Amino acid sequence: MPFKRALTATTWLLCLLIGTSQLAAKRPNVVFILTDNHGAWTLGCYGNKDIRTPNIDRLAAEGMLFERAMSSNPVCSPTRATYLTGLMPSQHGLHSFLDNKYMVGPEAYYTLSEFETLPRILHSEGYVCGLSGKWHLGANMTPQDGFSYWITMVRGSTQNFYDDDIIENGEIKKTPKYMTDLWTEHAVKFIEQNKDGEKPFFLYLPYNGPYCLGPLLLESARNRHAEYYADKFLPSFPRDTVHPWQYNNKDYHNNLVSIRRVAAEVSAIDDGVGTVLETLEKHGIDDDTIVIFAGDQGWMGGQNGFFGMGDHTRPIAAHDLMMQVPLIIRHPNGIKPGRTDMMVSNCDFMPSVLEHLGLKERIPTKPKLSGRSFAAALRGERIDWETAMYYEMEGCRSVRTEDWKYVARRSPDGPTELYDMKNDPHERFNLFGQPQVASVQAALANKLDAFFDEYADPQYDIWNGGRSKAHRLVAPEGHPDYRPLRN
């Protein structure tokens, strides 16, 4: 009996020690860096030889770079909502950028309150959550979704990186410094506040740069990189005739002031990435921290005669470069470095992150997600992955497969497009209506309809009379948001 009692006591103590050890082992920290209006092609690790991005390039060398990461919409609020929910615009209801009245003031409300979001899930799993940067999802004055650290912008758009209003500690004030540096400074502050805590942290660092649009592009950059780019020609920005569909941004086409401004703002974000990496290393937590670098939507800087995103054209456009975003994920203790040409969407982001964190059971099932988890690929495993990427901006929808792209439009009507992406990757020759591709055209049209029939929420299904939580940018005649086109 004494031996049995001793054995039982020893077993109990061993179990207690194991349990204590498991409790002490935290999940990895997560740092999610998101940029604003940013094409992947502007970065060195994606082949750009003009713009200096050594820190992002280093992140790519030490992590997994997705060569074909795409965004399901071309503007800010919908894409940010998709990253945080895994839902398409016709599911979460944000089809365009959110008006300022919904961010501050009597009409302000949080547009994603009915959904499970990545920060809300992580907070419920014990993460300390901090936001430093652009929110643009509503009710900006107060922290949302479990964030305990909260500094953001009053507006969604950027008028000036040095004078725009910010929200800090529930108060509106002028930014005390260059905004890109301000967000980095607070990111460092949040990391240092939580580096030794018992809980893991989730830092959401959504920069409002490079913000490659708006009247500020007619002014030279004022940051520390401006002098370096002041005499550079930057040939990675194609000089081309303005496309007839270009509606906004014509003053920035082939404009060296605008081009150099973009380059300087991209390099400033690269500085911030470097500072975040240095902070993690300084405190010995870099190996146990997942660092994600992504863009909210793609951006064109002269390619095919386009400058900007899909909302800057009439009709609304669905060019690949308006969708392609940078996506780099680094986790020294959990991700095998490399590059992949898997075509992934921002719809795939949330389920992939949750599975990588060991929280697969927390992936939401209502509403049903169209996204798939690529977590196994981060570990270097081969996975079956169909190239099928869907995109929508109000009355424009498209499906992109490995070989083809089909673009349909309604409300208001516009041309339908069909491109052979293998032989025409720059989307110059519209094959819609050609007899030799009739079967492909029909199959893609059915595929597009079947996708939205399965996933769209009727109340937000614009194609079938649904509404948008944001003001309609292009609405049909007779709709309350209708405005005649004026160039």
C-alpha positions in Angstrom: 0.0 0.0 0.0 2.7 2.6 0.8 4.3 1.9 -2.6 0.9 2.3 -4.3 0.2 5.5 -2.4 3.7 6.8 -3.3 3.2 5.9 -6.9 -0.2 7.7 -7.0 1.3 10.8 -5.4 4.2 10.8 -7.9 1.8 10.4 -10.8 -0.4 13.2 -9.5 2.6 15.5 -9.1 3.8 14.6 -12.6 0.4 15.4 -14.1 0.3 18.7 -12.2 3.7 19.7 -13.5 2.8 18.8 -17.1 -0.5 20.7 -16.8 1.3 23.7 -15.3 3.9 23.5 -18.2 1.1 23.4 -20.7 -0.6 26.4 -19.1 2.6 28.3 -19.1 3.2 27.7 -22.8 1.6 30.6 -24.6 0.3 30.5 -28.1 2.5 32.6 -30.5 2.1 36.3 -30.6 0.6 37.8 -33.8 1.7 41.0 -35.5 -0.5 41.8 -38.5 0.9 44.7 -40.6 -1.6 45.9 -43.3 -0.8 48.6 -45.9 -3.2 50.9 -47.7 -3.6 50.9 -51.5 -0.5 49.0 -52.2 0.4 46.8 -55.1 2.8 43.9 -54.5 4.9 44.9 -57.5 6.3 48.0 -55.6 8.4 45.8 -53.3 11.9 44.5 -53.9 10.9 40.9 -52.9 8.3 41.0 -55.7 10.8 42.1 -58.3 10.9 45.9 -58.0 14.4 47.3 -58.6 13.6 50.9 -58.0 12.0 51.1 -54.5 14.1 50.4 -51.4 12.4 47.9 -49.1 15.2 46.0 -47.3 13.2 45.1 -44.2 10.2 43.7 -46.1 12.6 41.9 -48.3 14.3 40.4 -45.3 10.8 39.4 -43.9 10.1 37.6 -47.2 13.5 35.8 -47.1 12.8 34.5 -43.6 9.1 33.7 -44.2 6.6 32.5 -46.8 6.0 34.9 -49.7 2.8 34.4 -51.7 3.4 35.4 -55.3 -0.3 35.5 -56.2 -2.2 36.8 -53.2 -5.3 38.6 -54.3 -8.0 40.8 -52.7 -11.7 40.3 -53.2 -12.5 44.0 -53.7 -10.5 47.1 -54.7 -11.2 49.5 -51.8 -10.4 49.9 -48.1 -13.4 49.1 -45.9 -14.5 46.0 -47.8 -11.1 44.4 -48.0 -10.3 45.1 -44.3 -13.6 43.6 -43.3 -12.8 40.5 -45.4 -9.4 40.1 -43.7 -11.0 40.2 -40.3 -14.1 38.1 -41.0 -13.2 35.8 -43.9 -16.4 37.0 -45.6 -17.0 38.4 -49.1 -18.6 41.9 -49.4 -21.9 40.4 -50.3 -21.8 38.6 -46.9 -20.5 41.3 -44.6 -22.3 44.1 -46.4 -19.5 46.6 -47.1 -19.3 47.0 -50.9 -17.4 50.3 -50.9 -15.4 52.5 -48.6 -17.2 53.7 -45.5 -18.4 57.3 -45.2 -16.8 59.4 -42.5 -20.2 59.9 -40.8 -20.2 56.3 -39.7 -16.8 56.6 -38.0 -17.3 59.6 -35.7 -20.5 61.4 -34.8 -24.2 60.6 -34.1 -24.4 58.1 -36.9 -21.3 56.2 -36.1 -21.6 52.4 -35.7 -19.4 49.4 -35.9 -20.2 47.7 -39.2 -19.0 44.2 -38.3 -20.7 43.9 -34.9 -22.8 40.9 -36.0 -19.8 38.8 -37.0 -17.0 36.8 -35.4 -13.8 38.6 -36.3 -10.2 37.6 -35.9 -9.4 40.0 -33.0 -12.7 39.1 -31.3 -11.8 35.4 -31.5 -8.2 35.9 -30.4 -9.3 38.1 -27.4 -11.7 35.3 -26.3 -8.8 32.9 -26.5 -6.7 35.0 -24.1 -4.9 37.4 -26.4 -4.2 41.0 -25.5 -5.2 43.0 -28.6 -3.9 46.3 -29.7 -4.6 48.6 -32.7 -2.3 51.2 -34.1 -3.3 52.7 -37.4 -6.3 53.0 -39.8 -9.5 51.3 -38.7 -12.1 52.4 -41.3 -14.8 50.0 -40.1 -16.9 52.4 -38.1 -17.3 53.6 -34.5 -13.7 54.7 -34.4 -13.9 56.7 -31.1 -14.2 53.5 -29.0 -12.2 50.3 -29.0 -13.9 47.4 -30.8 -13.6 43.6 -30.7 -11.7 43.3 -27.5 -8.9 45.8 -28.3 -7.5 47.2 -25.1 -4.9 49.4 -26.9 -6.5 51.7 -29.5 -5.1 54.6 -31.5 -6.6 55.3 -34.9 -7.7 57.9 -37.5 -10.8 60.0 -37.5 -11.2 59.6 -41.3 -10.8 56.7 -43.7 -9.0 58.5 -46.4 -5.7 60.4 -46.0 -5.6 64.0 -46.7 -2.2 64.7 -45.3 0.3 62.5 -43.4 1.3 65.4 -41.1 -2.0 67.2 -40.2 -4.8 64.7 -40.2 -6.8 64.1 -37.0 -6.2 61.0 -34.9 -8.1 59.5 -32.0 -6.0 58.7 -28.9 -7.5 57.9 -25.5 -10.9 58.7 -26.7 -9.9 62.2 -27.8 -9.6 63.8 -31.2 -6.3 65.6 -31.8 -3.9 66.5 -34.6 -1.3 63.9 -35.3 1.9 64.9 -33.4 4.2 63.6 -36.2 4.4 61.9 -39.6 1.6 59.4 -39.3 3.6 56.4 -40.6 6.1 56.9 -37.8 3.3 57.5 -35.3 1.7 54.1 -35.9 5.1 52.4 -35.7 5.9 54.2 -32.4 2.7 53.0 -30.8 3.2 49.5 -32.2 6.5 49.4 -30.3 4.9 50.7 -27.2 2.2 48.0 -27.3 4.8 45.3 -27.9 6.9 46.5 -25.0 3.9 46.7 -22.7 3.1 43.0 -23.4 6.4 41.4 -24.0 6.6 39.8 -20.6 2.9 39.1 -20.0 1.4 35.7 -19.3 -0.9 36.2 -22.3 0.1 36.3 -25.9 -0.6 39.5 -27.9 -2.2 40.4 -31.2 -1.0 43.6 -32.7 -3.0 45.0 -35.6 -0.8 47.6 -37.4 -2.8 48.9 -40.3 -0.8 51.7 -41.9 -2.7 54.4 -43.9 0.3 54.5 -46.2 1.6 54.4 -48.8 -1.9 55.7 -49.8 -1.1 56.0 -53.5 -4.0 58.3 -54.4 -5.5 61.7 -53.8 -4.3 65.3 -54.2 -1.3 64.7 -51.9 0.3 62.9 -54.9 0.7 66.3 -56.6 3.0 67.3 -53.8 6.5 66.0 -53.2 7.1 63.7 -50.3 8.3 65.3 -47.1 9.7 62.2 -45.3 13.3 61.1 -44.9 13.3 59.2 -48.2 12.2 62.1 -50.4 15.7 63.3 -51.1 16.9 59.9 -52.3 14.1 59.6 -54.8 14.1 63.3 -55.9 16.2 62.6 -59.0 15.1 59.0 -59.8 13.2 58.1 -62.9 11.8 54.9 -61.4 11.2 52.9 -64.7 9.2 50.2 -62.8 6.3 52.6 -63.2 5.2 52.2 -66.8 4.7 55.4 -68.8 1.7 54.6 -71.0 -1.2 56.3 -72.6 -4.1 56.8 -70.2 -6.7 54.0 -70.6 -10.1 55.2 -71.9 -11.7 53.7 -68.8 -9.6 55.8 -66.4 -12.0 58.1 -64.5 -10.1 59.5 -61.6 -6.4 60.1 -61.0 -5.5 61.3 -64.5 -3.2 64.0 -63.1 -1.0 61.4 -61.6 -0.4 59.4 -64.8 3.2 59.6 -65.9 3.8 62.3 -63.3 7.2 62.0 -61.7 6.1 63.9 -58.6 3.4 61.4 -58.0 5.6 58.4 -58.8 8.4 59.6 -56.5 5.9 60.3 -53.7 4.6 56.7 -53.9 8.2 55.3 -53.7 9.0 57.5 -50.7 5.9 56.4 -48.8 6.6 52.7 -49.5 10.1 53.0 -48.1 8.8 54.7 -45.0 6.6 51.7 -44.3 9.6 49.5 -44.8 11.3 51.5 -42.0 8.3 50.7 -39.8 8.6 47.0 -40.5 12.3 47.1 -39.7 11.5 48.8 -36.4 8.9 46.2 -35.4 11.3 43.3 -36.2 14.1 45.0 -34.2 11.7 45.4 -31.2 10.7 41.7 -31.3 14.4 40.7 -31.5 15.5 43.1 -28.8 13.1 41.4 -26.3 13.8 37.9 -27.5 10.3 37.2 -28.7 10.8 37.1 -32.5 10.9 33.3 -32.8 7.5 33.0 -31.1 5.8 35.8 -33.0 4.0 35.4 -36.3 4.6 38.5 -38.4 2.2 39.0 -41.3 2.7 41.7 -43.9 -0.1 42.3 -46.4 -1.9 45.0 -48.5 -5.6 45.7 -48.3 -6.0 45.9 -52.1 -3.9 46.1 -55.2 -2.8 49.2 -57.0 -1.7 50.1 -60.5 1.0 52.7 -61.3 0.7 53.0 -65.1 0.4 49.4 -66.2 -2.1 49.2 -69.1 -2.7 52.9 -68.8 -4.3 52.5 -65.4 -3.4 54.5 -62.2 -5.1 53.4 -59.0 -7.6 50.8 -58.2 -10.8 49.4 -59.6 -13.0 52.2 -58.2 -11.0 54.8 -60.2 -12.4 53.5 -63.5 -15.7 53.6 -65.2 -16.9 51.0 -65.6 -15.5 49.6 -62.3 -12.5 47.4 -63.3 -11.3 44.0 -62.3 -7.7 43.9 -63.5 -5.3 41.4 -61.8 -3.0 44.2 -60.5 -6.0 45.9 -58.9 -6.4 42.7 -56.9 -2.8 41.5 -56.3 -1.5 42.4 -52.9 1.7 41.6 -51.0 1.4 38.7 -48.5 4.3 37.5 -46.4 4.1 35.4 -43.3 7.0 34.8 -41.0 7.1 32.6 -37.9 10.6 31.1 -37.2 9.2 28.4 -34.9 6.3 27.4 -37.2 6.7 28.4 -40.9 9.0 27.0 -43.5 10.6 29.9 -45.5 10.0 29.9 -49.2 7.8 31.2 -52.0 4.6 29.8 -53.3 2.6 30.5 -56.5 -0.7 29.3 -55.0 -3.4 31.8 -55.7 -4.9 32.8 -52.4 -7.5 35.4 -51.4 -7.9 37.6 -48.4 -11.0 35.4 -47.8 -8.5 32.6 -47.0 -6.6 34.7 -44.5 -8.6 34.3 -41.2 -9.1 30.5 -41.4 -5.4 30.1 -42.3 -4.2 32.2 -39.3 -6.6 30.5 -36.9 -5.6 27.0 -38.0 -1.9 27.9 -37.8 -2.5 29.1 -34.2 -4.1 25.7 -33.3 -7.6 27.3 -33.2 -9.1 25.5 -36.1 -12.2 24.8 -34.1 -12.8 28.6 -33.8 -13.1 29.1 -37.6 -16.6 30.5 -37.9 -19.2 28.4 -39.7 -22.0 31.0 -39.8 -22.1 32.7 -42.2 -20.4 30.0 -44.2 -16.9 31.0 -45.3 -15.9 30.8 -48.9 -12.2 30.9 -47.9 -10.0 27.9 -47.4 -7.1 27.4 -45.0 -3.6 27.3 -46.4 -2.0 26.6 -43.0 -0.5 23.3 -44.1 1.4 25.1 -46.9 3.0 27.3 -44.3 4.6 24.2 -42.9 5.9 23.2 -46.2 3.3 20.6 -47.0 1.8 20.1 -50.4 -1.9 20.6 -50.4 -4.7 20.3 -53.1 -5.6 23.8 -54.0 -7.9 24.8 -56.9 -7.2 28.2 -58.4 -10.5 29.9 -58.1 -10.6 33.5 -56.9 -13.7 35.7 -56.7 -13.9 39.5 -56.7 -16.7 42.0 -56.4 -17.1 45.8 -56.4 -20.8 46.8 -56.3 -22.1 45.9 -59.9 -18.9 44.3 -61.0 -18.1 40.6 -60.3 -15.4 38.3 -61.6 -14.0 34.8 -61.2 -10.3 34.1 -61.9 -9.2 30.5 -62.5 -5.7 29.3 -63.4 -6.2 29.9 -67.1 -9.1 32.3 -67.5 -10.8 35.4 -66.1 -14.4 36.2 -66.5 -15.8 39.7 -65.6 -19.6 40.4 -65.5 -21.3 43.7 -64.8 -24.7 45.0 -64.0 -26.3 48.1 -62.3 -25.3 50.0 -64.3 -24.6 47.7 -67.2 -21.1 47.5 -68.6 -19.1 45.3 -70.9 -18.5 41.6 -70.1 -14.9 40.5 -70.3 -13.2 37.2 -70.9 -9.4 36.8 -70.9 -7.0 33.9 -71.6 -4.7 34.5 -68.7 -2.1 32.0 -69.9 -1.6 33.7 -73.2 -2.7 37.2 -72.3 -1.6 37.8 -68.7 -1.9 41.6 -69.1 -5.6 41.3 -70.1 -5.4 43.2 -73.3 -7.6 41.1 -75.6 -11.2 40.7 -74.5 -12.5 37.3 -76.0 -16.0 37.6 -74.8 -18.5 36.6 -77.5 -15.9 34.8 -79.6 -17.3 31.4 -80.8 -14.1 29.5 -80.2 -14.4 30.2 -76.4 -18.1 29.9 -76.0 -17.9 26.8 -73.8 -15.3 28.4 -71.5 -17.4 31.5 -71.3 -20.6 29.6 -70.3 -18.7 27.5 -67.7 -17.2 30.5 -66.0 -20.5 32.4 -66.0 -22.1 29.4 -64.3 -19.2 29.2 -61.9 -19.5 32.8 -60.9 -23.3 32.6 -60.4 -23.1 29.4 -58.4 -20.5 30.9 -56.1 -22.7 33.9 -55.2 -25.8 31.8 -55.1 -24.1 29.8 -52.4 -22.4 32.5 -50.3 -24.2 35.9 -50.8 -26.5 37.1 -48.1 -29.7 38.3 -49.7 -29.8 41.5 -47.7 -26.3 42.4 -49.1 -26.6 40.8 -52.5 -26.4 44.0 -54.6 -27.0 42.0 -57.9 -30.4 40.9 -56.6 -31.6 44.1 -55.0 -29.6 43.9 -51.7 -28.0 46.9 -50.0 -24.6 48.1 -49.1 -23.6 49.4 -45.6 -21.5 52.0 -47.4 -22.6 54.6 -49.9 -22.9 53.2 -53.4 -20.0 54.6 -55.5 -21.7 53.7 -58.8 -25.5 53.1 -58.5 -28.1 52.6 -61.2 -30.4 55.4 -62.2 -33.3 55.5 -59.8 -31.3 54.3 -56.9 -31.0 56.8 -53.9 -27.2 56.9 -54.3 -27.4 57.5 -58.1 -25.1 60.3 -59.3 -24.6 61.0 -63.0 -21.0 60.4 -64.1 -19.0 63.5 -64.5 -15.4 63.4 -65.4 
